[in-house]
Amino acid sequence: MGYSFSDFWHYVTPHNQTSGPEDFRSRPKSEWTNEEFKARFHMFIDEGEYVPNKLQKTLGQAWDTFRLPPKQRKYMQKLDANILLYALLSFFIKTLDNSNISNAFVSGMKEDLNLYGNERNLFTTFFNVGYLIGCVPSQFILNRVRPSVWIPTCEFIWSCLVMAISGSKGPSPIYGIRFLIGFFESVAYPGLAMVLGSWYLPSELAKRMQTYDAAWAMASMFSGYIQAGVYTSMNGLAGYKGWQWLFVIDGIIGIPIAVLGYYSIPDFPINNHSRWLSEIEREYSYVRMEMVGRKQPKKLTVMRVVKMFKTWRPYGFLWPWCLFNICDTTGYFNLWLDALGTYSVQQVNLIPTGGYAISLFTGYLSANISDRIGYRWPFILNACFWCFFGNMLLAIWNIPFGLKMFAFFCPDIGYALWGMMLAWSAEVFQDDAEMRGMLPAIGSTISYAINAWLPVVIFPTDKAPEYDVGYEITTGLIGLEFIGILFMLYMSNREAKKRGRVLNKFGLAVDVEDANFNGDMTHIVDRDLEEKDLETGAVITHALDPVSSTEDASVDPKSDLGSKEKYDSSVEEIRHI
């Protein structure tokens, strides 16, 4: 029996799935009771006092899943093995695809296609234009077509386009292909960040976001080695030059990852239909996010975007996000090493890769500690400080050799800001799923637009490696970035107080009706959030950014984010799209 278009549209568009009248997704949260939770989710509740063994405790210091009770551990491993692994692989191949044009250019592509003009810069420009044009529209599409369909489809298309470059006989077709690659790649980073932020609890989120973002550092670290190996071993094979094989191999790697996405991406807890989760696990996933207070997707319209920009939120996020992006000076390290004349070509290319290792370590360390103590903003300020300190030293320039080497590595210490900002925004804006996806997309658009001309002005190639005003300007901009982080912290706390929000058991500011409902069910959602010290019997809890107390909390029923009726109607809207 064949499938009609309506069958296909029912699959690709968001809709809710329920298993019957007792499904918690179909009932108001005010009707949930502790007894029902225990009966419904008994498979996730381990009777007695679970105590992890020494090995599990040790491994749990590095990754929280190891110290969880067996049933919860199995559930979390499913999430990590599908959502996180796919996001990591997708971002990894995206970074490889972005870097291969430069590697191919210096590996014979320049001579074979007679690219002796400004073609290399134009390849980047056309990619950036495609990315700029695609960023925001892709988020509207993602709101109407399931992430499990749209994201891997875009990845499949851009992987095929990457392979198509290998057959180009001149620069003209490459311009168009690079534009399309940028357009289809624009959905990946903000889209997958939004999906990740919709499935993990505060004690789990920062590590996953940082791991996802670390794919860039890992791909940047190994891309040169991978592509050098492809060029060396396959140059001339089947009549293809080494630079052509670079594009073919990247595409061949990307297509299976895209196919994996159709299986691994679970959409959102309210409408997921993934094969690797049972029906009770899907319901449990929804309940976990409802307990946190993280709202489910609603229909995204142009009017909603306009209303977003009438609040402080876009400006609070975009201010530090864009400044951090445009103040990246790590690419000028090798120019200084080369100008010294004391290092070989291999050393000039190898020494800066140590910064990627530093980025991975400091990013993971910050995220791990952040998940444990429940705070994001101190680690973001710390990352910002190291970027500021390194650029300030480079602005002085006439400093000892060792200190200058250290200064070039300082921005890598600050790499943790990316993942931490994504985790923080997922919690501060947890009442608006679309904003969590839209703001990184808009931030990328603004950053790409500024990076198209600013580095050319303040870091002119003919002035390398000592620039007249480059590091002075980035130092000042990072100072403004520091202020922007404090602005976002102040405004988020001010908004919570104004709307009468209270801290829930996860330490997040939520509306009163989201914090108070029948029964104490936190232990069912995340045992790790409310641990007991086995020696003292004291309860260990986590808190985040105190904003108000329950004594003076009140909810304005007319507030957009404080109205239970408005939220319930929005949930019904997304269920019936």
N, C-alpha and C positions, 0 to 999 in steps of 0.2 A: 504494500500500500504506500502511495507517495505522500509527500508532505506539501501542504499548501503554504502560500506566503504568510498567512495568519499564524500557522504553526511555527514558522521560522521567526516571525516577529515576537511571538509569545516567548520564544527561547532567548532572544538576544536582548529584549527590553526588561527592565527591572519589574519583578512582581513577587509578592510574598508567597511563601509555601508554609502551610500548617499541617499538623498531623491529627487534628481533632479538637474537640471543645476544651480539652485540658491543656492545650498548647499555650504557653505563657506569652507567646508573641501576639496572640489574638485577644489578650485581656489587659485592662488597665493595670498599671503597677500597684495602684491602691488596693487591688483585690488579692495581691499575692500574700501568702502566709508562709511562715516558717515550716509548718507541718507539710504543706504542699511541696515546698522545695525539697524537703528530706525524702518525701515519697517519690517525687518525680526524678530527682537527680541523685538517687542513692548510689548509682554506679561511680560517682565522682567523690563520694564521701567515704573515707577510710575509717572504719570503726577503731576505737582505741586511740592511743597516743602514738602516732607514727614518729619514729626516730631514725633518720638516715644514718647509714654506717659511716665509718671514717673516710672511706674512699669517696662516697657520695658527698660528704661534707666538703672534702677537699676540692672535688670537681665543681661543686656548687658555688665555690668562691669565684670561679671563672665564668660559669654559665648556670643560671638559676634552675634550669630544668632538672638537673641531676639530683637536687635535694628535695624535690617534690614527692609526695606520696605516689605510688605506682600508677594509679588510675589517672590522676592529673598529669603525671609525667608523660604518659602515653598520649594524652590529648595534646599537650604542648609540643611534643615531638612531631605530631602530625602537622601542626601549624608551621613549625620551623622548617620541616622537610618539604613543605609545599610552598607556602607564601614567601617565606624568607629566602629559601634557596632559589626560587625562580627570580625574585627581585634582584638577588645578588648576581646571578648569571646574566640576567637581562642588562643590568647596568654595566657589567664587565664587558660584554660584547659590544654594547653601545660605545664604550670608551675606546675599544679596539678599532671599531669602525671609524671613529672620529680621528684617530691618530694615523690610520693607515695611509691617508693621502700624503702626509708629510714623509713617511718612510718610503713610499713608492716613488715620490718625487726625486729623492736622492739615491734611488736604487735603479736608475735607468729610465724612468718614465720621462724625465726632463729631456733626455737626448732623443729617445724614440719618437716623441710627439712634438719635438721642436718647441719646447716651452721655455723660451728665453726672454719672455717679456714679464708682464705682471700677472701671468696666469695663476700662479700658486696663490697669491693673495685673493684673486677673484674666486678661486675654488672655495676658500673660507668664507668670503663675502656672500656668495650665493647660498651656502649652507646656512649662514646666520640669518639671511633674509627669510629663507624657508622656515627656520625655527621660530623666528619672530612672528611670522604670519600664522603659524600653526598653534602656538602655545595656548592662547585663550579659546579659540574655536574648538580645540580638541577637548577642553574641559566641558563645554556644552554637549559635545557628542558623547563624552563619557558619562554624562548625567542621564542620557537617553538610551544608550547602548551599554550593555553589561561590560564591565572591565575585563571579564574573562573572555569576551569576544573582541572588543575593540583594541585592547593593548597588544595581544599576540598577533592580531591581524596586521596592525601597523608594523610590528617587528618583522613579520614575515615579508611584508612589502619592502621595507628598507633593506633587509638582508638580500633580497633579489636585486634591488637597485645597486647595492654595493658590488655584487658580482658583475653587473652590467657594465661597470666602469672598465673592467678588464678588456672588453671588446672595443673600446673607443679608439678611433683613429686620429683624433684631434681634440682640442680643448672645448669646442662648442657643445657637443653632446654632454660632456662632463659638467658643464655649468648647470644645465637643466636637471641632470641626475642629482647633483649635489643639493640643489634647491629642494627637490622632492624628498631626499633623505632627511634633510633638516626638518621639513614639514611633518613627516611621519614619526620622526624621533621625538618631536616636541611633547608628545603625550606621555612618554615613558617615565621620566623622573618625577614630575608632580603626581601623575596618576598612581604609580606604585607607592609613593609616599602616603597618599591618601588612603589606599587600601591597607597598608601596614598600620596606620594610625587608627584604623577601625576595628582591629582585632586583638590588640594587646593592652594589658593593664598597665597602670603607672609603674609598677615594680618590674615590668618586663620591657617597656617600650623603648627606652633610650638605647639599650644594648642592641636591639633589633634595628633601630633607625641608624645607629652608628655603623653596624655591620653592613647594612645596605649601602650607606654612603661610602664605606671603605672600599667598595668595589672599584671606585675611581682610582684610589691610590694603588690598589693591587694591579689593576690593568695597566696603569701608567708605569708601574715598576717593571712589569714583565713583558709589556708589549714589544719593547725593543728586542728582547731576547727571542720571543716567539717569532716575530716577523723576520728577524735576522736568520733564524733557523730555517724558516720557509724559503727565504730567498736563496740561501746557500745550498740547500738540498734539492730544490725543485727548479732552479734556473735552467731553462731550455727544455724541460720535460714537456712532451707532447706538443712541441713547437711554441710553447708559451714562455715569455720572459719571466724572470723572477718577480718583477713588480706586478705583473698581471696575476701571478699566483697568489700574491698577498690579498688581492680583492676576492679571488675565488675562494680561498680558504676561509677568510672572514665570513663570507656569505654562507658557506657550508656549515660553519660552526653556528651561525645565527639562526638558520632555519629550524633545526631540531629544538633549539631553545624556545623559539616561537611556538612550535607545536606543543611543547610541554606546557606553555602558558594556558592553552585551552583547558588543560586538565587541572593545573595547580592553582590558578587564581580563583578564589572562592566568592568573588563579588563582595557583598557586605553581609553582616550577620542577619539583617532583616530579610534578605532576598536570595541567600546563597543556596545553590543546589549542587554543590561539589560532590563528586562521587567518593571522595576519600573521607568524608564525614558522614556518620550515621545521622538519622533524623533527630535523635535525642542530643547528639553532639551539636547539631545546627541550632537547636533550641537553646542549649547550654551557652553557646557562643553569643546568642542574642542577649541572654540574661546577664552574662558577664559585663557586656557593655552598658546595659541598662543600669546595672548596679553602680557602675562607675559614674554614670550620668552622661555618657557620650551618645549624642543624638544620631539617629539614622538619616540617610539621604532624603532630601526633598527635591522637588522640581526646580531646576535652575532656569531663571529667565533673565533677560536684560535688565528688567526693573529691579530684580533682586541684587544684581551686581551694582546698579546705581545706588541702591540703598546701602550696600556695604560701604561705599565710599563716602557716605554721609556720617559714618561712625569713625572712631579713632582707629579701629582695628587694622585696616589695610596699611595705614601710615605707620602704625606701631610695629608691624612686621616688616614692611618693605624698607623702612629706614635702615635698620642694621643689616638686613639680608643683602640688599643691593650694594651697600657700601663695602661689605666684606667681599663681595664678588668682584667689584671693580678695583679693589685694593690688593689683589693677588699679585705679588712680586716674585714668586718662586721661579718664574721663567727666565729671570735675568741672572741667576746664579752661574750658569755655565758660561755666560758671556764674560763674567769677571774671571773665571778660571782660565778661559781661553786667552784672555788679554795678558795674564801673568806670564805666559810663555814657558812655564815650568812643568806643565802637565801634558801627557800624551792625549791624542784624540779620545782613546778609550777611557782614560781617567776623567777627562772633561765630561764625558757622557755618564760615567759610572758614579762619580762622587755625589751629584745631586740626588741620585736614587735613594741615598741614605735618608733623605728627607721624607720619602714615602714610608719608610719603615718607622720613622719617628711619628708620622701622622697616624699610622695604624695603632701604634702602642698608646700614644696619648689619647687618641679618640676612644679606644676601648676602655682605658683606665677611667677616663672622665665619665663615660656612660655607665660603667659598672658601679662606681661610687654614687653617681646620681640616682640610679635606680634603688640603691640601698637606703639612702637618706631622704629621697623624695623631693629633692630640689634640683631645678634646671639652671636658673639664671646665674648662680655663682660660678658655674663651670663655663657658661657662655662669656661672662666677664673675664674669667681667667684666660680663656682662649683669645679674647680681644686684646688683653694686656700683652701677651707674647707677640702678637702681630704688631702692636704699637711699638713695643720695645725694640724689636728687630728693625723696623723701618726707621725709628729714631736714630739708631746707631748708624744705619746706612746713610741717613741724611747728613750726619756728621762727617762720615766717610774716612777722614784721616785718623784712623784708630789702629791699634795693633792688629797684625795679621790674624792671630787666633780669635780675637774678639770679632773681627769682621766675618770670619768663617762661621762663628756662632750666630752672628746676626742674620746671615742668610738662611740658617736652619730654623730661626725663631718662628717664622710664619707657619712652618710645618707643625710646631707644637700647638699652634692655634687652629689646626685643621678641625678639631673637635666641634667647632662652632656649627658646622653644617648640620650634623646629625642631631645635636642638642637643640638647635633652633626648630627643627622639624618635630622633635618630641615635645618641646615646650608649646609650640603652636597647636599641636594636636590636643593638648590638654586645656590651654587657655581658650581655644576656639572649639571646644568639644561639642558645643551646642549647634555647630554649623558645619556639616560634613563638606559641603561644597566650598566653603571658604578655605578649609584646610587644603583642598586641591587647587583652588583658583589662585591663592596668593603666591605659592612658589612658582606657578606658571607665569603670573604677571611679573614677579620678581626676575625671572629668567629673561623675560622679554625686555624689561628695562635695562638689565645688566648687559645683555647682548648688544642693545642699541648704544649704550655708553661705551662699551669696550670696542666698538667698531671704530671709534675715533680718539678716545682719551689716551690710550697708550702711545699712539703715534705722536701725540702732541707733547706729552710729558716724559716719554721714554724714547726719543728719536734714536734710530739705529746708529747714526753717525756719531752720537755722543757716548755710546757704550764704552766702558761699563760705568763711567762716572757721569751722572746726569746732572744738569743744572738745577732743576727743581722737582724732578720726579719723586724722589723719596721724601722730600719735604711736604709735597702735596698729599701723598698717601698717608704720611704720619698725621697730618691734620684731619684728613677724612676718617681715619680710624678713631681719632679722638671724638669726632661727631658720632661715629658708630657706637662708641662706648655710651654716649649720652642717649642714643636711640634705644639701647637695651634697657637703660634705667627708665626711659619714658614708657616702654612697653610694660615693664614691671609695675610702675606707678599706675598707669591707666587700667591695667587688668585688675589690680587690687581696688582701685576707685570704682570701677564698674561693678565689681562683686558687692561692695558695700552699698552702692546706690540701689542695686536691685535686691538687696536684702538676702543675699546668698549666704550659705553656711558651708562649712567644711564637712564633706562626707567621710566615711571611714577610710577612704583612699587618700585623704588629704587634699581633695580637689574642691573648688568652690562650685556649688550647684544650687539650684532652686530648692526651696524647702521641701516641696512635694517629692523631689528626687532623692532627698536625703532621709526623709522620714516615711517609712511605710511599714507594714505589719511584719514584726519579727526581726530578729538579728540573724541575717543570713550571709554575712560577709565571709564566714569561714567556708561556706560552700563554694563561693566564687574564687577565692584565692587564699589558701592556707598560709602562704608565705607573707601575706600582709599583716596577719595577726598571729605572730608566733609567741610561744611561751618559753621563757627561759627555764630550762629543765632543772636548773639548780635552785633558782630563787622563786620560780612560779610566777614571776612578773610578766605582764603582757608587754610585748615589744610592738610598738605601732609606728607608722610613718606619717609624716605631715608635709604639707606643701604650702608655702606662702600664706600665712595666716592673714585673713582679710576681714573677718567679722566674727562675732560670737552669736550663739544661738539665742542668748537672752534678748538681744535687740534686733533679731532678724525678723523681717517681714517681707512678704512678696506682693508686689503690685500686680494684681490680676490683669491689668491692661498692658503690662509690659510685654514686648514681643517675645522675650526669652523667659518670662516668668509665668506665662499662661499655659496651664496644663491643657486647656481645651484647644488652644492653637496648636500645641505640639501633637496632641492626639489626632487632630484633623490633618496635619501634615503627614503623619505616618500613614493614615488611610489613603492620602493622595498618592504616595509612592507605591503603596500596595496595589493600587488599581491602575497604574500607568500601563 
